[in-house]
Amino acid sequence: MKEIENIKVSVESKYLPEQSSPESNRFVFSYHITISNCGNESAQLLRRHWIITDGDQNVEEVQGDGVVGQQPMILPGENFEYSSGTIMKTSVGSMHGYYEMIGAAGNTFKTPIPPFTLALPNQLH
C-alpha cells in the first residue's frame, strides 16, 4: 500500500478545561480534521490508525473502520471535516497516524496524518 500525495490532512487541536480534571490526571482535548482531495480521482476513507503519545512517552494505538461512524467518499476538489477527541493522563502529548483509503480505480493507499501537539494553553513556547 503506497502513499498518495493528492490527499492532504490538516488538524487543529484544543484543550477542553470544562471536561478535564487536572488533579485527577485527566486532560481532555478535541481535534478538528480537514481531509482535502487535491487530486482528480475520488477517494474513500476506509480505516484510521492513530498513535497517541502522552508527556510520559506512553503510547496508545487506536485503529478502526472509518471516522466518527462514517467512511466518507471525498470527491476531487472537495473536503471532509470532522471533530473528535482524546483523553490523556498528562497535560502535553501528541498524535499522528494515517488513513487507509481506496481510490476510484480500486487502488488502496495510506494518507499520513501529520504529527500535532496536544497541550494546555501556554504550556509550550
Helices and strands as residue ranges (DSSP letters): E 2-3, E 7-15, G 17-19, G 22-24, E 27-37, E 43-54, E 59-65, E 73-74, E 79-88, E 92-103, E 108-119
